[in-house]
Amino acid sequence: MTRSILAGIDVGGSKIAVLLTDLALRPIARRVVATGVGDPAAAVGQVADAVEVALHEVGRRTDELAAVGIGVPGRVEPDTGVVTLAVNLGWHEVALGAGLADRFGVPVAVENDVKAAAAGLASRDQTAGIADLAYLGIGTGISAGVVLGGRLYRGSRGLAGEIGHVVLQADGPVCQCGLRGCFEAIASGRGISELAEAAVRADVARPDGAVLATTLHAKGRLTAADVYAAAAAGDVAALAIVEGAGRAVARAVHLLVMTYDLQTVFLGGGVTGAGALFRDPVLQGLDALRDRSPLAREALGPDVVRVLPPDADAGAWGAVVLARTAAGPVHETPISGEPSRPAVAADQPRRR
């Protein structure tokens, strides 16, 4: 049996997404498995089972795999395939690469999920001509992957792009890292929900925050999606929270661009699925920065931000690109000559 399938795996705290392609990166199948990933001892088995289910559903076999790429939210040693720390998954020193290589008998590449997504974007047709970019993932947490000169940049300690714990508001909410006012505490899914719950508990949300209060009473907790839904319904307290989050994202884009002199920052992750309610405050925040500074106006061009659509699958595609590289030069397709495949279409921001 010819080994002609690449598997890209995007691991999250509540799901595992598997994307199967051929060696030319043409999609074969996509499968999302809901799972409570958390037990390190079961990690390899859960991920491998998800791949096998995806293969089985399209009548393919594990001995057709050529290589596997996997993105994990946490600190990863790419050279060894060890996940040294993934807080949201409860993983510590998990030899994920070796375990999957033993299971499938093929090369396995493991990378931080956001870095994998950035590397994947850099090799996609949509980003042709963009050699310096970042992928800013805004979900339960926040992190960025940075590509400079067409190559993934990790930094001396592998922390390049860990912007979620940059302090943006000195007197802001306490972050899980122990500092106050971190970007993640203001604009991540977790941060947004915690700010909304705190507003309700403090009665700040009454009466103009009645939607938030009613939702919290009915569900016992709030999600970022609940907060954006409340904002859409006109809840003033929710609107203040999502607008503050948008301004924080704009400041983070500014920081990334000024630090790395990037051409484009791609925004993705679950929070960006709120559409215009997410996007518009970000664009307004960028406009405010441009209005106050000629330097910011020069750096933050009209196309500096692109919001990826919910179906972009940046994480899974990034993992597929990892797999292609792991498969070796025999299987690699030059970026400039990649065959047709679904492009990472992106919402274009308004022009000033």
N, C-alpha and C positions, 0 to 999 in steps of 0.2 A: 504494500500500500504506500503510495506516494505521500510524503508529509508535505501538505500544501495548504495548511490552515494556520493562521495566526489568531491567538486569543488575547484580547485586551480586557483587563478586569479592573473595574473601579470599585473599591471597597469603601463602604460607609458604615455608620453606626447602625442603620436600620435596613440597609439593602446592599446587595452585591449586584453590580451591573456587568454583564459579560457581552462583549462585542466580538463576533467571529468574522474574519475576512479571509480572502485568499491572499496569495503572496504579492499580488498587485494592489492590495488594499481595497478590493471590491467587497462590499458587505455581503455576508452570507446569512448571518442571523444576529439578533440581539435579544438578550434575556435578562430580566431583572428579577432577582430572588429576594423576597423580603426575609430578613433574618436578624436576629438579635445577636450579632457578632459581639463577642465579649470574652468568651473562654479561650485563653491563649492556647490551651492544649487541643482545642477543637478547631483552631483557626485554619490550618492547612486542609483539613477534611471539609470544612464548610466551603472554602473557596474552590477546592477541586470538585466537589459535588456540583456546584453551580456551573462550572465549565462543562461537566459531563451531561448535565440536564440540557444545556444549550445545544450541545452537539447532538444529543439523542433526538431532540425535537425536529431537527432538519435531516435526520437519517445519516449522520456522520459519526465517526468513531475516534476514540482518543489516539489511535495509532496514525491518524491523519494530521495530528498537530505537528507543526514545525517549531514553534516557540511560543512562549507565554510572556506577556508583560503585565505588570500589576502596579496600580497606584494606591497608596495607603496614606490616610491622613495622620501624619506623625513624623517622627524623626527616623530616617532610614539610612542604612549604610549600603549604598548602591553596589559597592565592590563585593560585598559578601551576601547581599540579599537579606540581611537581618533587619527587622523592625525593632529598633532599640527602645522606642517609646512612642506609643500611640494612646494618648490619654483617653480620647473619646471612645476608643475600642477596648480599653482595659488591657492592652498588650504591652509587654515589656520583654525585650530580648527574645523575640519570636523569629526563628530561622525559617521564614516563609519561603525564601527562594530555594533553599536546599530541599525543603519538604515537598514543594511542588515539582522540583526537578526529579526527585526520587519517584514521585507518584506518576509523572507522565513520561519521564525519560527524555526530556527535551530541554534546551536552554531556557532559563527563566530570568527576567530582568525585573527588579523591584525598585521603585522610586517613590518619593513623596508624591501624593496625588496632584497637588497644584503644580509642582515642578514638571510632572509628567504631562499635565494638560498644556503648560506653556510650551514644552518641547514639541508636543503634537501640533499645536497651532502654528509654530514656526515652520513646520514641514507641509502645511496645507496650502492649497492653491489660493485660498482666500487671503493669505498673508504674503503673497508673492511681492517682493520688493520691500518688505518690512523686515529689516535685519535686527532691529532693536525694539523689543516689545516686552510687555508683561501681561500675565494673566492674573487678575485679581479675583480670587474665589471668595464669595461672600455667602456663607451658609451658616451652619451652627457656629463655626468659628470663622476667622479671616486669615488668609495668607496670600502671598503672591509668588509666582514663579517668574523669573527674569531671564530673558534671552538677549544676549549681546553679541553682535556680529554673527548672528545665526546660530550661536551655541549657547546651551543652557549654562547659566552662571550660578554657582553654588556659594561662592565665598570661601574664606579660609576655614570656617567652622561649619559650612553647610547651611548657614542661616540667612543667606541672601534672600530678600523678599519677605522675611518674617515681620511684616508691617503691622500685623494685628495687635502687637503689644507695644507699638509706639504710642506715647501719651499725646493725645490731642486736646485734652481738657483737664487741666491740672486739678480742678475741684470736682471732677466728674465721678461717675459711679465706680465702685470697687470692681476691679477685674479679677478673674480667677487666678491670674498670675501674682496677685498681691498689690499691684499698683492701682492708682486711681486714674480714671479717664482714658484708658486705652481705647484705641480705635475699635477693637473687638467688643468692648463693653458698651459701645454706643451704637454700632451699626451692624453687628452680626445678628443672626436669627435669635440666638440666646440672649444677647444684649437687649435687643428690641423688646422681646417678650418680658424680660425682667424689669425693664424700665416701665412698661405698661402696667404690670402687676403692682409695682411699687406705687405708681400714680393712683391706682384704684385704692390700694390700702391706705394711702395718705389722704384720701378723699379729694385729691387734686382733680380727679376725673369727674366730679359731680358739680353741676348737672350736665355740663357740656360734654362729659365723657361717659354718658349713660350707656352707650353701646359697649364700650370696654367693660364696664361694671357688670352689665347684664350677661355678657359672654363669659366673664370669669365666674360669675355666680352659677351659671348653667354647666360649665365644663370643669370648673375647679382649677384650671390653669389656662394660660394664654400662649398661643404660638405667634410667630411673626406674621403668619398668614392671617390670623385673627386680627392683629393690629392693623394690617393694611386693609382688611375688609372693613374694619371700623372707620378707618380714615376715609375710605370710599363712601361710607354712609354719612360722612360729615362730622364724625366725632372729633371735636376740637383737640382733645388731649392726644388722641391717636395721630392726628395730623401733625401736631408739634413734634412727636417722637419720630415719625418717618421723615419729616423735613430736617430734623437734626441729624438723622442718620445720613440723609443725602448730602448735607453739607460736609459731614465727616468723610464720606467717600470722595467728594471733590477735593478735600484737603489731602487725602491719601494719594489720589491721582497726581496732584501737584507735587507731593513729596517724591513719588516714584519718578516722575518726569525730570524734576530738577536734580535728583540724585544720580540717575542713570542716563539722562538725555535720551529718553525713549521717544520713538515715533508714535506708538500707539499703546494704549492700555485697554485690554479686553476685559470686560466685566462678566462674570458668570457665577453660578452657584444658586442655591434655592431661593435666596432672598430676591434675586433679580427677576424672578418669575412674577413679581407683582406688577410688571409692565410699567405703564406711564407713571404710576404712583411711586415707583422706585426711581425711574429714569429722570423725571422732570426735576425733582429737587437736586439731583446730582448736576444736571446741566445748569440749573440756576446757581448752584454753588460755584461752578466753574466760571460762569458769567461774572459773578461778584468778584472773584479773584482777578479776572482780566480787567474789570473796571478800576480796581484799586492799584494795579501795578502794570506798567508797560512791559516789564520783564516777564511777568506771568502771561500777559497777552501774547508775547512772542513765543513763549514755550508751549502754551496750551492752545495749539492750533484748533481749528474748527472740527477736525476729525481725530482729535487725540483720544477720544473714548469711543469704544464700540461695545454695545451690550449684546451679548450672544443670546440667541433665542433658546427657549427651554429645551428644545430637541437637539441642541448642538452636540451633546454628548462629548464635551471637551475632555473630560477625565478618561472615558473609555477609549476615545480616539488616541489620546496621548499614550495610553497603555499599549495600544496596537502598534504605535510607532516604536515604543520600547521593544516590543516583541520582534518587529522587523529587524531592528538593529541586532538583537540577540541571536536571530537566526543566522546572521553572518553575511558577508559580502556577496555570496552566491545568490542570496534571496533579496538583497536590497535593490530598490528601484531609485534612481537618482531623483531628487526632489524636483528638478527642473523638468523631468520627463514623466512625472507621475500620471497614470491613466485617470480617466474621468471617474469621479466618485462624489458623493454628497459633500458639497462645500460647507464650510462653517459660515453660513450666512449670518450677517450681523446687522442689527438695527443701527442705522446711521443717525448720529445726533444732529439736532438742528444746527444750522449755520447762523452765526451772528450777522 
